Structure formats: C-alpha cells, structure tokens
C-alpha cells in the first residue's frame, strides 16, 4: 500500500510538471498583453525596459521558463500582472473561502439527496418514486446549471424575495449558488445509485440474507448500500472537480468573490501569472481528489484495502 501511494505521488508530480510547462508556453502564445500598451508607448525605452524587467519579461523565453519552475518549487506563483503588488498565491488564498464553501455544500447536499433518491427509486422500482427520480436525473444532466441559476434568481430572489439575488453579503448569499451547483450532483448520484442498487439487489448473497431472516434495514445498510457505493465513489472525484469548473460560471452569475470569478477576470485581462497559478491549482486539486477517491475504496470495501496492502 505504501509503495502504491509513493508511485501515485510521483505520478502527481510528473503530471503537474507537464501541466505547468504546457500552461507556461501556451500563455506566451496568447494575443494581447496584460499591460496598457498605449501608456507604455509614452514611456522612454529605458523606462519600458525597467518595467519589463520588474516582471522578468526582458529575459529570453527559456530563461523565463527556468525561473518560473524554480519559483514553483519554492511555492511562489509570482506577482500578478493586473492586481498590482499582489502575489498570486495570496490572491488565490484570499478567494478560496467562498469557492470552498460552495463546493463543500454542493457535494454534501448533492451526495446526500442523490443517495437517498437512488435508494428509494431502487426499492420502489417501476413506481412513481422511480419515475420521478429518473426525471430529476434527466433534468439535472440536461439543463445547464447557469440556466437553473437564472431561474433561482428570478423566482426565489426577485419574485419571492426569499434569498439575496447576488453578491456575497452573508451566509444566505451562498444558498442559491449551492443549490444551482448541486443539481447536477443530485442527478448523477441518484442515477448511479439506483442502477447499482438494482444490480446488487438481484445478487445471490442478497437473496440468501433475506432467506436467513436478516432484518430489512440491516440488509439495506450492510449489504446493499456498501456494495452499491463503490461505483458511485468512482464518479465522486470527477464530480468534485466539475463543481470547481462549473463554479466559474455560477460565481460570476451570483457575484461570488471566489477563485472561479478570479479565473474569468484574469483571462479577460491576460493576467498570465494568475492564469498559470490558477490552472496549476485546479490541476493539483484534481489529481489529489482522485488519489483520495482511490483511498476511499479501501474504506468502503476492506477487500480492496487488503489487496492493495499485499501488493
């Protein structure tokens, strides 16, 4: 098991190195500049060179690349081109709070409701409960979260006045963005749980447990749910990461000052260092999430943990 984790960590380091390299050179190919070229044209040649030297843009591209990698190893993402005098790492840390709150709430809400709906649909197969759950699943996958977000803003925010329409003023401002993000999670988890539960319920060990007179609640918890959750956990990693990418739009719709809105703003002004820093942050979050998901397999099914330990 220790060897497996070590190899995964090495794989993560190599993956992040490739992403950092690709992002660096792609950023250099973007048209435009993060600076106001009209104002720079009014400066003397010496003043312009001093300005570019401040950001290390006066050096050859290969030198800039080596310095960039050296800074990354030291945990330094560089200084933002647009947000003057602010370090990219500081910018990300100051914006991560709202994004993390929305992400955690959306995962917990979506996972809980999705599991419950999936279990009910499986045990009430071909009934109104089952059809309703599948309708929710289809809508959750088919309707983009920004469309659902606009509907929430109109009805819940404007028409009924229950929650704030936008901006980050209090905890209540996080409720509608969370609901908008969790709809897809509910749909996917409910569908996967239902399908897996239906398959598990037809297995021989389930029929044997019932024949022995094992209480129904114990059959559901100890046998059905535990076995059905393994495939569900498989999609948990991509779902968590998709919430981050989905929050790029949701945060802008609701005016949430998170890393999603920071990413969009940075792209608009060609803030190279911030874009590269956020891309690396998203990538690191993705690969670490997938590692955690793999480790969760051993928690849900001890046989996987024992097998990994033997290797």
KEKE-3310 file (N, C-alpha, C; in steps of 0.2 Angstrom, whole numbers, plus 5000, padded with zeros to 4 digits):
npx = (5004:5010:5019:5011:5005:5016:5021:5010:5011:5023:5018:5009:5017:5024:5014:5009:5021:5021:5009:5011:5022:5016:5006:5013:5020:5009:5003:5011:5009:4997:4987:4988:4991:4995:4997:4994:4997:4996:4999:5012:5018:5021:5031:5049:5062:5071:5064:5053:5060:5064:5052:5047:5058:5055:5045:5051:5051:5060:5070:5076:5064:5067:5075:5065:5056:5064:5066:5053:5049:5058:5053:5041:5044:5048:5037:5031:5021:5022:5021:5005:5001:4990:4983:4990:5005:5001:5003:5001:4999:4994:4982:4975:4973:4965:4953:4949:4940:4925:4923:4927:4917:4905:4908:4909:4897:4889:4893:4890:4876:4871:4876:4870:4856:4855:4860:4849:4838:4841:4842:4828:4822:4827:4822:4808:4805:4800:4789:4780:4789:4801:4800:4800:4812:4821:4817:4821:4835:4837:4834:4843:4855:4853:4849:4858:4868:4869:4857:4848:4852:4849:4835:4832:4837:4827:4814:4816:4824:4820:4806:4800:4807:4815:4828:4845:4848:4861:4878:4890:4886:4881:4879:4868:4869:4875:4867:4858:4868:4874:4863:4861:4873:4873:4863:4866:4875:4866:4858:4867:4872:4860:4856:4866:4867:4854:4854:4865:4861:4849:4856:4863:4853:4849:4858:4865:4869:4861:4849:4851:4853:4841:4833:4838:4832:4837:4836:4827:4832:4845:4850:4849:4858:4870:4873:4867:4869:4883:4889:4884:4889:4902:4905:4898:4907:4917:4914:4914:4925:4928:4916:4917:4928:4922:4913:4921:4925:4912:4909:4915:4906:4894:4899:4901:4888:4881:4889:4899:4914:4925:4937:4934:4928:4939:4947:4941:4941:4955:4958:4951:4959:4972:4981:4994:5002:4993:4983:4991:4994:4982:4977:4987:4983:4970:4973:4981:4972:4963:4971:4974:4962:4957:4966:4962:4950:4953:4959:4947:4941:4946:4941:4927:4926:4934:4941:4948:4957:4965:4970:4977:4987:4994:5001)
npy = (4994:5006:5008:5009:5021:5030:5028:5034:5047:5051:5051:5061:5072:5072:5074:5087:5094:5093:5099:5112:5116:5115:5125:5137:5139:5140:5151:5161:5162:5168:5181:5199:5209:5209:5222:5240:5245:5257:5267:5263:5266:5279:5280:5281:5272:5266:5267:5258:5246:5244:5243:5230:5222:5221:5212:5201:5200:5204:5195:5180:5168:5155:5156:5163:5153:5143:5151:5152:5139:5137:5145:5140:5128:5133:5137:5148:5158:5169:5187:5195:5202:5210:5214:5224:5223:5212:5195:5180:5168:5173:5180:5169:5162:5171:5171:5158:5154:5157:5149:5136:5135:5134:5123:5112:5112:5110:5097:5089:5091:5087:5074:5068:5069:5063:5050:5046:5047:5038:5026:5025:5025:5013:5003:5005:5001:5004:5012:5027:5034:5030:5034:5048:5051:5047:5057:5069:5066:5066:5079:5086:5083:5087:5101:5115:5122:5136:5140:5135:5142:5155:5154:5152:5164:5173:5168:5164:5174:5187:5187:5181:5185:5178:5175:5183:5190:5191:5194:5194:5194:5188:5173:5168:5171:5161:5151:5150:5149:5137:5127:5128:5123:5110:5103:5095:5086:5079:5073:5064:5056:5050:5043:5034:5027:5021:5012:5004:4999:4992:4982:4976:4971:4960:4950:4935:4934:4943:4938:4927:4932:4938:4926:4920:4927:4940:4956:4969:4982:4980:4972:4982:4992:4985:4976:4980:4994:4997:4989:4995:5008:5008:5009:5022:5030:5031:5040:5051:5059:5065:5073:5082:5089:5095:5103:5114:5119:5121:5131:5142:5149:5150:5158:5170:5173:5175:5184:5180:5181:5172:5159:5155:5166:5175:5168:5170:5184:5186:5180:5188:5200:5195:5191:5184:5177:5174:5167:5155:5151:5148:5138:5128:5126:5121:5109:5102:5101:5092:5080:5076:5074:5063:5054:5053:5048:5035:5030:5030:5019:5008:5011:5009:4996:4984:4973:4978:4986:4977:4969:4979:4981:4969:4970)
npz = (5000:5004:4994:4983:4986:4986:4972:4966:4971:4964:4951:4952:4954:4942:4932:4936:4933:4919:4916:4921:4912:4900:4901:4904:4891:4882:4887:4884:4870:4869:4861:4863:4878:4896:4900:4898:4883:4877:4886:4890:4878:4879:4887:4890:4881:4890:4902:4899:4898:4911:4917:4911:4915:4929:4929:4924:4911:4901:4899:4889:4883:4887:4898:4906:4908:4916:4927:4931:4934:4945:4954:4957:4963:4975:4980:4975:4966:4959:4954:4952:4936:4934:4946:4955:4964:4971:4977:4968:4974:4986:4982:4977:4989:4996:4990:4990:5000:4998:4987:4991:5001:4994:4986:4995:5001:4990:4986:4998:4999:4987:4986:4997:4995:4983:4985:4994:4985:4975:4982:4986:4974:4968:4977:4975:4963:4946:4950:4954:4962:4957:4943:4945:4951:4941:4931:4938:4937:4923:4920:4928:4922:4909:4909:4909:4923:4924:4918:4927:4938:4934:4934:4948:4953:4948:4952:4966:4971:4965:4963:4974:4984:4994:4996:4994:4978:4972:4975:4989:5004:5016:5024:5019:5006:5000:4998:4986:4975:4979:4978:4964:4959:4965:4958:4947:4953:4962:4952:4945:4955:4960:4949:4947:4959:4960:4949:4952:4964:4960:4953:4963:4972:4965:4967:4972:4986:4992:4991:4999:5011:5014:5015:5026:5036:5039:5046:5037:5036:5040:5030:5019:5023:5027:5017:5004:5002:5005:4995:4983:4984:4979:4965:4964:4971:4962:4953:4960:4962:4949:4949:4960:4955:4943:4949:4953:4941:4935:4944:4939:4931:4938:4950:4944:4939:4951:4958:4966:4976:4972:4968:4955:4949:4949:4940:4928:4927:4926:4914:4905:4906:4902:4912:4915:4925:4935:4929:4926:4938:4944:4935:4938:4951:4950:4943:4952:4963:4956:4954:4967:4972:4965:4970:4984:4982:4977:4988:4996:4992:4999:5011:5010:5005:5012:5006:4995:5001:5008:4997:4991:5001:5001:4989)
capx = (5000:5014:5023:5006:5004:5023:5020:5004:5014:5027:5014:5006:5022:5026:5008:5009:5026:5019:5004:5015:5026:5011:5002:5018:5021:5003:5001:5016:5006:4991:4987:4987:4996:4991:4998:4991:5002:4996:5003:5019:5021:5023:5037:5055:5065:5074:5058:5050:5064:5064:5045:5048:5062:5051:5041:5056:5049:5066:5074:5074:5059:5070:5077:5059:5054:5068:5065:5046:5049:5062:5049:5036:5047:5049:5030:5030:5017:5024:5016:5000:5002:4984:4982:4997:5008:4999:5006:4996:4997:4989:4976:4971:4971:4960:4947:4947:4935:4919:4923:4927:4911:4900:4909:4908:4890:4885:4894:4886:4869:4870:4878:4865:4850:4856:4860:4843:4833:4843:4839:4821:4820:4828:4817:4802:4807:4794:4783:4780:4795:4806:4800:4801:4819:4824:4815:4826:4841:4837:4834:4849:4860:4851:4848:4864:4867:4868:4850:4844:4854:4844:4828:4833:4837:4821:4809:4817:4827:4817:4799:4798:4812:4817:4836:4848:4849:4868:4883:4892:4885:4881:4879:4862:4871:4878:4862:4856:4873:4875:4858:4862:4879:4871:4858:4870:4877:4860:4856:4871:4872:4854:4855:4871:4865:4848:4857:4869:4856:4845:4860:4865:4848:4847:4864:4863:4870:4856:4843:4852:4852:4834:4831:4840:4828:4841:4831:4827:4836:4852:4851:4850:4864:4877:4875:4866:4872:4890:4892:4882:4893:4909:4904:4896:4913:4921:4912:4914:4931:4926:4910:4920:4932:4917:4910:4925:4924:4906:4908:4917:4900:4890:4901:4900:4881:4879:4894:4903:4921:4929:4943:4931:4927:4946:4950:4937:4943:4962:4958:4949:4965:4978:4985:4997:5004:4987:4980:4995:4994:4975:4977:4990:4979:4964:4976:4983:4966:4960:4974:4974:4955:4957:4970:4958:4944:4956:4959:4941:4938:4948:4936:4921:4927:4941:4945:4952:4962:4969:4973:4982:4992:4998:5005)
capy = (5000:5012:5008:5012:5029:5033:5029:5039:5054:5053:5052:5068:5077:5072:5077:5094:5097:5093:5104:5119:5118:5117:5131:5142:5141:5142:5158:5166:5162:5172:5188:5204:5209:5211:5229:5245:5247:5264:5271:5261:5269:5286:5280:5280:5265:5264:5266:5252:5240:5244:5240:5223:5219:5220:5206:5196:5199:5206:5189:5175:5163:5149:5159:5164:5146:5140:5155:5150:5132:5137:5149:5135:5123:5136:5138:5155:5158:5175:5193:5197:5207:5215:5216:5227:5222:5206:5189:5176:5164:5177:5181:5163:5160:5176:5170:5151:5153:5157:5144:5130:5134:5132:5116:5108:5112:5107:5090:5086:5092:5083:5067:5065:5069:5059:5043:5044:5046:5032:5020:5025:5023:5006:4999:5007:5001:5005:5016:5034:5036:5028:5038:5055:5051:5047:5063:5073:5064:5069:5087:5088:5082:5091:5108:5118:5125:5143:5141:5134:5148:5161:5153:5153:5172:5176:5166:5164:5181:5193:5187:5179:5189:5174:5175:5188:5188:5191:5197:5190:5198:5184:5165:5167:5173:5155:5146:5148:5146:5130:5123:5128:5118:5103:5099:5090:5081:5075:5069:5059:5051:5047:5038:5029:5023:5017:5007:4999:4996:4987:4976:4972:4968:4954:4946:4929:4935:4947:4933:4922:4936:4938:4919:4919:4931:4946:4962:4973:4988:4978:4970:4988:4995:4981:4973:4983:5001:4996:4986:4999:5014:5008:5013:5029:5034:5031:5046:5057:5063:5070:5077:5087:5094:5098:5108:5119:5122:5124:5137:5148:5152:5151:5163:5176:5175:5177:5189:5177:5183:5166:5158:5155:5173:5177:5165:5173:5191:5185:5178:5194:5205:5192:5191:5177:5173:5172:5161:5149:5149:5145:5132:5123:5125:5117:5103:5099:5099:5086:5074:5075:5072:5056:5050:5052:5043:5028:5028:5029:5012:5004:5012:5006:4989:4981:4968:4982:4989:4971:4968:4984:4980:4964:4972)
capz = (5000:5004:4988:4979:4987:4983:4965:4964:4972:4959:4945:4953:4952:4934:4929:4937:4929:4912:4915:4922:4906:4894:4903:4903:4884:4879:4889:4880:4863:4869:4859:4868:4884:4902:4901:4894:4879:4875:4891:4889:4872:4881:4891:4886:4880:4897:4907:4897:4899:4918:4918:4909:4920:4935:4929:4921:4903:4897:4898:4884:4885:4890:4905:4910:4910:4921:4933:4933:4938:4951:4959:4958:4968:4981:4982:4973:4959:4955:4956:4947:4932:4934:4953:4956:4970:4975:4975:4965:4980:4991:4978:4977:4996:4998:4986:4990:5005:4996:4982:4995:5005:4989:4983:5000:5002:4985:4987:5004:4998:4981:4988:5002:4992:4977:4988:4996:4980:4972:4986:4986:4967:4968:4981:4973:4955:4941:4953:4954:4965:4952:4938:4947:4952:4934:4928:4941:4934:4916:4920:4931:4917:4903:4910:4912:4930:4924:4917:4934:4942:4932:4937:4955:4954:4946:4956:4973:4973:4963:4963:4980:4989:5000:4997:4990:4971:4970:4979:4994:5009:5022:5023:5014:4999:4997:4997:4979:4971:4981:4975:4957:4958:4967:4954:4943:4958:4964:4946:4943:4961:4960:4944:4948:4965:4958:4944:4956:4969:4957:4952:4970:4975:4962:4968:4976:4993:4995:4992:5004:5018:5016:5016:5033:5040:5041:5046:5030:5037:5040:5023:5015:5025:5027:5010:4998:5001:5004:4988:4978:4984:4976:4958:4965:4973:4956:4949:4965:4960:4943:4951:4964:4951:4939:4953:4953:4934:4935:4948:4935:4928:4944:4954:4940:4939:4958:4960:4972:4975:4973:4963:4948:4946:4948:4934:4922:4927:4924:4907:4902:4905:4900:4918:4914:4931:4939:4925:4926:4945:4945:4931:4942:4957:4948:4941:4959:4966:4953:4955:4974:4973:4963:4975:4989:4979:4977:4995:4999:4990:5004:5017:5009:5004:5015:5002:4991:5005:5009:4991:4990:5006:4999:4983)
cpx = (5004:5018:5018:5006:5010:5023:5015:5007:5018:5024:5011:5011:5024:5020:5008:5015:5024:5014:5007:5019:5021:5008:5007:5019:5015:5001:5005:5013:5000:4992:4986:4992:4992:4993:4995:4997:5002:4999:5010:5022:5024:5029:5044:5058:5067:5069:5054:5054:5064:5057:5045:5052:5059:5048:5045:5054:5055:5071:5071:5068:5061:5072:5070:5056:5057:5066:5058:5046:5053:5057:5043:5038:5047:5042:5028:5027:5019:5019:5011:5002:4996:4983:4989:4999:5005:5001:5000:4994:4992:4983:4972:4968:4965:4953:4945:4941:4928:4918:4923:4920:4905:4901:4908:4900:4886:4887:4890:4879:4867:4871:4872:4858:4850:4856:4853:4838:4835:4841:4832:4819:4821:4823:4810:4802:4800:4788:4784:4787:4801:4806:4802:4809:4823:4822:4820:4833:4842:4838:4840:4855:4859:4851:4855:4863:4866:4861:4846:4846:4850:4837:4827:4833:4831:4815:4810:4820:4823:4809:4796:4802:4814:4824:4839:4849:4856:4872:4884:4892:4884:4880:4873:4863:4874:4873:4860:4862:4874:4869:4859:4868:4877:4866:4861:4872:4871:4858:4860:4872:4866:4854:4860:4869:4859:4850:4861:4865:4852:4849:4862:4859:4846:4853:4861:4864:4865:4850:4844:4851:4845:4831:4833:4836:4832:4836:4832:4832:4844:4854:4853:4857:4870:4878:4873:4869:4880:4893:4890:4886:4899:4909:4903:4902:4917:4920:4912:4920:4930:4921:4913:4924:4927:4914:4914:4925:4917:4905:4911:4911:4896:4892:4901:4893:4879:4884:4898:4911:4926:4934:4940:4930:4934:4949:4947:4940:4951:4962:4956:4955:4972:4983:4988:4999:4998:4983:4984:4995:4987:4974:4981:4987:4973:4967:4978:4977:4963:4964:4974:4967:4954:4961:4966:4952:4947:4957:4953:4938:4940:4944:4930:4921:4934:4944:4949:4958:4967:4973:4979:4988:4997:5003:5011)
cpy = (5006:5013:5011:5019:5032:5034:5034:5046:5056:5054:5059:5073:5078:5076:5084:5097:5098:5099:5111:5121:5119:5124:5137:5144:5143:5149:5163:5166:5166:5179:5193:5204:5211:5219:5234:5248:5254:5268:5269:5264:5276:5286:5279:5273:5262:5263:5259:5246:5239:5240:5232:5219:5217:5214:5200:5195:5201:5200:5184:5171:5157:5151:5160:5158:5143:5144:5153:5144:5133:5141:5144:5130:5126:5139:5145:5155:5164:5181:5194:5203:5213:5218:5218:5226:5216:5200:5184:5171:5167:5178:5175:5161:5165:5175:5162:5150:5152:5151:5137:5129:5131:5125:5111:5107:5109:5099:5086:5086:5087:5076:5064:5064:5064:5051:5041:5043:5040:5026:5019:5022:5015:5001:5000:5006:5001:5008:5023:5037:5035:5033:5046:5056:5051:5054:5069:5072:5067:5076:5089:5088:5086:5098:5111:5122:5132:5145:5140:5140:5154:5161:5154:5161:5175:5175:5167:5171:5187:5193:5186:5183:5185:5175:5180:5186:5187:5194:5193:5194:5194:5177:5164:5168:5166:5150:5144:5146:5138:5125:5123:5123:5111:5099:5094:5084:5076:5070:5063:5054:5047:5041:5032:5024:5019:5011:5002:4996:4990:4981:4972:4968:4961:4949:4940:4930:4939:4942:4928:4926:4937:4932:4918:4923:4938:4952:4966:4979:4986:4975:4976:4991:4991:4978:4977:4990:5001:4994:4991:5006:5014:5011:5020:5033:5035:5038:5052:5062:5068:5075:5083:5092:5098:5104:5115:5123:5125:5131:5143:5152:5155:5157:5170:5178:5178:5182:5187:5179:5177:5165:5157:5161:5176:5174:5168:5180:5191:5184:5184:5199:5202:5192:5184:5173:5171:5166:5155:5147:5145:5138:5126:5121:5120:5110:5099:5097:5092:5080:5072:5072:5065:5052:5048:5047:5036:5026:5026:5022:5007:5005:5008:4998:4987:4977:4972:4984:4983:4969:4973:4983:4975:4965:4976)
cpz = (5000:4998:4983:4979:4985:4976:4963:4965:4967:4953:4946:4951:4945:4931:4930:4934:4922:4911:4916:4916:4901:4895:4901:4895:4881:4881:4885:4872:4863:4865:4864:4873:4890:4904:4896:4889:4877:4880:4891:4883:4874:4885:4887:4885:4887:4902:4905:4899:4907:4920:4917:4913:4927:4935:4925:4914:4899:4896:4892:4887:4889:4897:4909:4912:4916:4928:4936:4937:4944:4956:4961:4964:4975:4984:4980:4966:4955:4957:4950:4943:4932:4941:4955:4963:4974:4972:4973:4971:4985:4988:4979:4984:4999:4995:4987:4995:5002:4991:4986:4999:5000:4987:4989:5001:4997:4985:4992:5002:4992:4982:4992:4999:4986:4980:4990:4990:4976:4975:4985:4979:4966:4971:4979:4965:4951:4945:4952:4957:4960:4946:4939:4948:4945:4930:4931:4938:4927:4916:4923:4926:4911:4903:4913:4918:4929:4922:4923:4938:4941:4934:4944:4957:4953:4951:4964:4976:4972:4965:4970:4986:4995:5001:4992:4983:4969:4976:4985:5001:5016:5020:5018:5007:4995:4995:4990:4975:4973:4978:4968:4955:4960:4963:4950:4947:4960:4958:4945:4949:4961:4955:4945:4954:4963:4954:4948:4961:4966:4955:4958:4972:4972:4963:4973:4984:4996:4996:4998:5011:5019:5018:5024:5038:5043:5041:5039:5031:5037:5033:5018:5017:5024:5021:5004:4997:5000:4998:4982:4978:4981:4969:4959:4967:4967:4953:4954:4964:4954:4945:4955:4960:4946:4943:4953:4946:4933:4939:4945:4933:4934:4948:4950:4940:4946:4961:4966:4971:4976:4968:4956:4945:4945:4942:4928:4922:4924:4917:4903:4901:4904:4906:4918:4920:4935:4935:4926:4934:4947:4941:4935:4948:4956:4947:4948:4963:4963:4954:4962:4975:4971:4967:4981:4988:4979:4984:4999:4997:4996:5011:5016:5008:5006:5011:4997:4995:5007:5003:4990:4995:5004:4993:4986)
residu = (UNK:UNK:UNK:UNK:UNK:UNK:UNK:UNK:UNK:UNK:UNK:UNK:UNK:UNK:UNK:UNK:UNK:UNK:UNK:UNK:UNK:UNK:UNK:UNK:UNK:UNK:UNK:UNK:UNK:UNK:UNK:UNK:UNK:UNK:UNK:UNK:UNK:UNK:UNK:UNK:UNK:UNK:UNK:UNK:UNK:UNK:UNK:UNK:UNK:UNK:UNK:UNK:UNK:UNK:UNK:UNK:UNK:UNK:UNK:UNK:UNK:UNK:UNK:UNK:UNK:UNK:UNK:UNK:UNK:UNK:UNK:UNK:UNK:UNK:UNK:UNK:UNK:UNK:UNK:UNK:UNK:UNK:UNK:UNK:UNK:UNK:UNK:UNK:UNK:UNK:UNK:UNK:UNK:UNK:UNK:UNK:UNK:UNK:UNK:UNK:UNK:UNK:UNK:UNK:UNK:UNK:UNK:UNK:UNK:UNK:UNK:UNK:UNK:UNK:UNK:UNK:UNK:UNK:UNK:UNK:UNK:UNK:UNK:UNK:UNK:UNK:UNK:UNK:UNK:UNK:UNK:UNK:UNK:UNK:UNK:UNK:UNK:UNK:UNK:UNK:UNK:UNK:UNK:UNK:UNK:UNK:UNK:UNK:UNK:UNK:UNK:UNK:UNK:UNK:UNK:UNK:UNK:UNK:UNK:UNK:UNK:UNK:UNK:UNK:UNK:UNK:UNK:UNK:UNK:UNK:UNK:UNK:UNK:UNK:UNK:UNK:UNK:UNK:UNK:UNK:UNK:UNK:UNK:UNK:UNK:UNK:UNK:UNK:UNK:UNK:UNK:UNK:UNK:UNK:UNK:UNK:UNK:UNK:UNK:UNK:UNK:UNK:UNK:UNK:UNK:UNK:UNK:UNK:UNK:UNK:UNK:UNK:UNK:UNK:UNK:UNK:UNK:UNK:UNK:UNK:UNK:UNK:UNK:UNK:UNK:UNK:UNK:UNK:UNK:UNK:UNK:UNK:UNK:UNK:UNK:UNK:UNK:UNK:UNK:UNK:UNK:UNK:UNK:UNK:UNK:UNK:UNK:UNK:UNK:UNK:UNK:UNK:UNK:UNK:UNK:UNK:UNK:UNK:UNK:UNK:UNK:UNK:UNK:UNK:UNK:UNK:UNK:UNK:UNK:UNK:UNK:UNK:UNK:UNK:UNK:UNK:UNK:UNK:UNK:UNK:UNK:UNK:UNK:UNK:UNK:UNK:UNK:UNK:UNK:UNK:UNK:UNK:UNK:UNK:UNK:UNK:UNK:UNK:UNK:UNK:UNK:UNK:UNK:UNK:UNK:UNK:UNK:UNK:UNK:UNK:UNK)
# end
